[in-house]
């Protein structure tokens, strides 16, 4: 049986987000005007194991992604990773995970959001 790693995550607005309007590509930033996307199926692509082995249990990463109106992630931008070795695995994990899309005024829209990944010793969110 594989070891289960405790990985927590949370969604927040990317730094510097001011406008509640979509950008030229129709992508909204996560603001109070938007209902945030959520995790539908978390897919750990080596992040947990590497964080456990390489960082003594500290492997925080902040990555900005676009979550499409179908719930697919794209266009990752690493803002910060406690260990540079974790960046690729953190990005792969978030790109391969599936999401419930965010919405504005009840309509599913693509949303750009910061996802904070954190490795720790408490149970991960379901």
For each residue, the residues with C-beta under 8 A, 3 or more apart:
1:
2:
3: 49 52
4:
5: 44 48 49 51 52 119 124
6: 48 119 120 121 122 123 124
7: 42 44 47 48 51 117 118 119 120 124
8: 117 118 120 122 124 125
9: 39 42 115 116 117 118 125
10: 115 116 118
11: 30 36 37 38 113 114 115
12: 30 113 114 116
13: 17 29 30 31 113 114
14: 17 29 30 64 79 112 113 114
15: 79 114
16:
17: 13 14 29 30 31
18:
19: 29 31
20: 28 31 32 33 34
21: 28
22: 25 26 27 28 109
23: 26 27 28 29 112
24:
25: 22 110
26: 22 23 109 110
27: 22 23 66 109 110 111 112
28: 20 21 22 23 31 34 102 104 109 110 111 112
29: 13 14 17 19 23 34 111 112 113
30: 11 12 13 14 17 34 36 37 102 111 112 113 114
31: 13 17 19 20 28 34
32: 20
33: 20 104
34: 20 28 29 30 31 102 103 104 109 111
35: 102 103 104
36: 11 30 102 111 113
37: 11 30 67 71 99 100 101 102 111 113
38: 11 99 100
39: 9 42 97 98 99 100 125
40: 71 97 98 99 100
41: 97 98
42: 7 9 39 93 97 124
43: 93 96 97 98
44: 5 7 47 48 49 93
45: 89 92 93 96
46: 49 50 89 92 93
47: 7 44 50 51 59 61 86 89 90 92 93 117 119
48: 5 6 7 44 51 52 119
49: 3 5 44 46 52 53
50: 46 47 53 54 59 85 86 89
51: 5 7 47 48 54 55 57 58 59 83 86 119
52: 3 5 48 49 55 57 59 119
53: 49 50
54: 50 51 59 83 85 86
55: 51 52 58 59 82 83 86 119
56:
57: 51 52 119 120 121
58: 51 55 82 119
59: 47 50 51 52 54 55 81 82 83 86 90 117 118 119
60: 80 81 82 116 117 118 119
61: 47 78 80 81 82 86 87 90 116 117
62: 78 79 80 81 114 115 116 117
63: 76 77 78 79 90 91 94 114 115 117
64: 14 76 77 79 112 113 114 115
65: 73 74 75 76 77 94 95 112 113 115
66: 27 73 74 75 110 111 112
67: 37 71 72 73 99 101 102 110 111 112 113
68: 71 72 73 74 101 110
69: 101 108 109 110
70: 101 108
71: 37 40 67 68 98 99 100 101
72: 67 68 98 99
73: 65 66 67 68 76 94 95 97 99
74: 65 66 68 95
75: 65 66 112
76: 63 64 65 73 91 94 95
77: 63 64 65
78: 61 62 63 81 87 90 91
79: 14 15 62 63 64 114
80: 60 61 62
81: 59 60 61 62 78 84 86 87 90
82: 55 58 59 60 61 86
83: 51 54 55 59 86
84: 81 87
85: 50 54
86: 47 50 51 54 55 59 61 81 82 83 89 90
87: 61 78 81 84 90 91
88: 91 92
89: 45 46 47 50 86 92 93
90: 47 59 61 63 78 81 86 87 93 94 117
91: 63 76 78 87 88 94 95
92: 45 46 47 88 89 95 96
93: 42 43 44 45 46 47 89 90 96 97 117
94: 63 65 73 76 90 91 97 115 117
95: 65 73 74 76 91 92
96: 43 45 92 93
97: 39 40 41 42 43 73 93 94
98: 39 40 41 43 71 72
99: 37 38 39 40 67 71 72 73
100: 37 38 39 40 71
101: 37 67 68 69 70 71 108 109 110 111
102: 28 30 34 35 36 37 67 108 109 111 113
103: 34 35 106 107 108 109
104: 28 33 34 35 107 109
105:
106: 103
107: 103 104
108: 69 70 101 102 103
109: 22 26 27 28 34 69 101 102 103 104
110: 25 26 27 28 66 67 68 69 101
111: 27 28 29 30 34 36 37 66 67 101 102
112: 14 23 27 28 29 30 64 65 66 67 75
113: 11 12 13 14 29 30 36 37 64 65 67 102
114: 11 12 13 14 15 30 62 63 64 79
115: 9 10 11 62 63 64 65 94
116: 9 10 12 60 61 62
117: 7 8 9 47 59 60 61 62 63 90 93 94
118: 7 8 9 10 59 60
119: 5 6 7 47 48 51 52 55 57 58 59 60
120: 6 7 8 57
121: 6 57
122: 6 8
123: 6
124: 5 6 7 8 42
125: 8 9 39
126:
